[in-house]
Amino acid sequence: MNREEIKQIIPHREPMLLVDEAELIDENSAKGKYTVKGDEWFLQGHFPGNPVVPGVILCEIMAQTCSVILADKVKGKTPYFTGLNNVKFRNQVKPGDVLEIEGRITRMRGNFCFGEATGSVDGKVCVSAEFSFAII
């Protein structure tokens, strides 16, 4: 899926649409990519002279990637974060990097979704997390 196809599933729009492409692997997993261009709003002050993608943005990219797994459930609704657990930041993500996400949904409970994901650059894990969100 490209950005326009992703927009048909999740409500995020620029500048908060943070997935360039996504691929549904099976009914519970997906892969996604985001290329850090360097001119993003979240890099402007984080950090001057040494831009690094903030951890919360990395978590958002992972969640947006996983939202495409639930296309039928999130279409026309909004997925809201309800929790982040076991978040680990291992390497920095900087301008020019292509962040590759691998995520999966581990379970559903009513309108609540639980998942996990990792984000890597050049095969090195930069971030991993478990998360939950409500589909409202």
N, C-alpha and C positions, 0 to 999 in steps of 0.2 A: 504494500500500500504506500502511496505517496502522501504528501501533506494534505492534498485536497480530499483524498479518500479517508484519511484519518479524521478530518473535520466532519465527515458524515457520521462518525461514531461518537466522538467526544465533543463537549461544548467549548473547549479551549480554543482561543484565537490569539493571534500575535498581539503582544509579545510573549504570551504565556503558553503558546503551543510549542512544545519543546521536543518533538519527535519529528525527524525528517522523513523517516520511512519505517515501516513495521511489517512484519511477516508473521502470520499465524502459523505455528508449527503443528499444533494439534488442538484438541478442544480445551486443553488446560495450559498451554504454553505459547509464548511468542518471543520474537526477537525484534529489536529496534535499534535505530542508529540516530545519533545527533552529532553533527559537526559543529564544533565551537569555532565560530568565525572570528571572534575577538572584539566585535562591536556591540555585543549584547549589553542590555541595560544593567544586568546584574554584575558585570565585570567593571563598570565605571569606577567604583570605589572599593573593589575587592580584589586585589589591593593595588594602589597606584604604583606603576613601575614593575609589578609582579602579579599580573591578573591570574586568578585561580577561580574556577567555578565553585560557588558556595555549596556546602553539603546539602542544604535544604533543596537547592535546585537539582542536584543529582538525584535526590529522593523523588522529586516531582517527575523527573524524566523517567525513572523506573516505573512509577505508578501510571503515568500516561501510556507507556508501552504496554503494561499489563491490562489497561482498560480495553484495548482492542480485542482481547480474548473474550470479553463480555459484550460484544457488539450489540446483540439483541437486548441485553438487559440495561445497557447504559444509553442507548439511543433515545434522545429526547429527555434524558434525565441528567443529573449532575452527580458525579462520584466525588464525595467529600472524604478527605483523610479522617480517620478516627483513631489511628494509632500507628506508631513506628516502634519497632522493637529490634534489639540486637543490631543496630546500625553500626557499621564499621567503615571507617575511611582509611584506606591503605596507601593510596597514591594520589597525587594531585592531577586534576584535569585542567588543561590550559588551552589557550587559543591555538588553533590548528589541529587539535586532537579530534579524533573520531571516537566518540563514546559508543560502545556496543553493549546493548542491554540484552540479557537473557532473563526472562521472568516466567513465573507460573502462578496460577491460582491453586491454592492448596485446599480451600474449602469455601462453601457458601452456607450462610445461615440467614434465611429470609432475605432482607435487603442488604445484609452485611457480607462483604467479600474479604477473604484473607489470602495473602500471597507472599511471595518472596522473589527477590531479584538480585542480580549482580550487574555491575557496570564495569567494563574493561576497556583499556586503551592498549592497542598493540599486544593483546594477549595477557596483559597484567591487570589483575583485579584492582580497581580503584575504590569501589564502594560495594557494600552488600547490606541487605536489610530485609526484615520481615515487616509487613504492613497490613493494615486493614482500612477499608473504607466503606461508607454507607452510600448506597445508590438511591438518591432521592429525586 
